[in-house]
Amino acid sequence: MISLKNINFFSDDAQHILKNITFDIPDAKVTAIIGASGSGKTTLLRIIAGLYEPTSGEIWIDGQNLATLPKTKQQVRSKMAIVFQHGALFDSLTVWENVAFPLYEQGTMPLSKVREEAEKLLEMVDLHGVADLSIDQCSGGMQMRIAIARALASYPEVILYDEPSSGLDPIARGLICDLIQKQQIQQRMTSVLVTHQLSAAFQISNHFIFLYEGEIIFEGTADELMEAKDPYIQRFIQPPSRSYRTTDFVPL
Amino acid sequence: MKQIAHSINNWLKLRVIEIQEFVIFMANVARGLYRKPRYWHDFFDHMDIMGVGSIPIVLIAGGCIGALITLETLAELRTFGANVLLGKLTGLSIIRGTGPVFTAMIVSTRVCSSAAAELGAMQVSQQIDALVTMGVDPFRKLITPRIAAGTLMFPALATVNGIAAILTGALVAQLSGTMSLPFFLNQSLSGITPGDVLWGLTKSTVFGFIVVSTACYYGLRVQGGTAGVRAAASQAAVACVLLILISNSIMTTLVHAF
């Protein structure tokens, strides 16, 4: 289990981005961190991934405080993988080379087996016959699935998703959500999903953290979130009311 | 007046911060040289891109420089009736001075902005963060192989440039009827000592190191999307040319002083 205790984060220009963040990420579940743009979701995910150091506070992974274990930090972090917004794929490599990259770097697999393994991972994310394409030949939805395959290549215990369905059409978004759900069910993986798209979060998450201006204003299940009394949460989760009538449109 | 002093103060502070950042950057690069894993494949790739890929422009530039120096030197020597020194002066000028500097400047136009833009684009698209989360040190993977390749390839390219310049100079001397091609070459080669060659190669090595490390430094500190990439590429290109000229002046002054 990952535990965050009193995490504070100040940006370079001294803005207090995260304020006393404390919560647990339960094992083998999907935790959704939701909130409006600029609420600190991605910063929080980057702190969990080790890309940012918190200004204060502690991160505990499986009972180990990362701050007091500098040498084993990397080993503990290696149990995690992150799927970045828009994929962050290496555009100088082909699809299969991208997926195989962590396998090459770990150096635990014979080179002759690496391509075979990369193709297996691509099949796991429902991509067939694309191994030799370059990244710019792939659509946004395909790129996100390749990024998930690359994350799975390091056989992580925890997978972090940063806005995985952002900028995708509804069909591609549905595919990505199904894929995350499939991985969670089949491999009992702990997942953390950062999103501002409630439909995606409700489809696949069991545990919700709501951030507002760097503070947690809600933690609980989907049902509890729907019943939350906080007016901001209410406004966030209610579908926008239609403020127009069909008769307002002039036929072309 | 106070405002001017405040601006100067801020400007100086920023430069000091940049120097600090650059020192930390170079310490990370140096650490990458001595620690495993070493990315030999990337190193050879960059040697190919920077070195082999630059040969055509280095040859063309060498030819132009050789012809130009020969013609200008000839015009001056004629007034003193010292045409016979043409090969020696041209060869020395190319090997010790203009060859390494022009090669560095020409190659930097190709290498500097492209390296800064490529690394900047990787930074903006989170590819560098992706490397970090996979446990890959971006300095060892992306920077150290580039700097090592540039430091090795610049002297090699300066050699190619020097040969092209001297051969073109000899051809110009022959065509202008001043002296025969073999005589010019013989004079050039006899006038150049191993010390001159070593000096030219040392300068090129320093330029290679400066150009590629500057480009990588600007590339890695990109912030702010495509505008940041554009700014980094242009800042890197300007900084590279200025640093080549400044370091050349310092090295030449030091050599002549001691």
Boltz contact constraints between the chains, C-beta under 6 A:
constraints:
  - contact:
      token1: [A, 49]
      token2: [B, 133]
      max_distance: 6.0
  - contact:
      token1: [A, 51]
      token2: [B, 129]
      max_distance: 6.0
  - contact:
      token1: [A, 78]
      token2: [B, 135]
      max_distance: 6.0
  - contact:
      token1: [A, 82]
      token2: [B, 133]
      max_distance: 6.0
  - contact:
      token1: [A, 84]
      token2: [B, 126]
      max_distance: 6.0
  - contact:
      token1: [A, 88]
      token2: [B, 125]
      max_distance: 6.0
  - contact:
      token1: [A, 88]
      token2: [B, 126]
      max_distance: 6.0
  - contact:
      token1: [A, 88]
      token2: [B, 127]
      max_distance: 6.0
  - contact:
      token1: [A, 88]
      token2: [B, 130]
      max_distance: 6.0
  - contact:
      token1: [A, 90]
      token2: [B, 127]
      max_distance: 6.0
  - contact:
      token1: [A, 102]
      token2: [B, 134]
      max_distance: 6.0
  - contact:
      token1: [A, 105]
      token2: [B, 134]
      max_distance: 6.0
  - contact:
      token1: [A, 105]
      token2: [B, 136]
      max_distance: 6.0
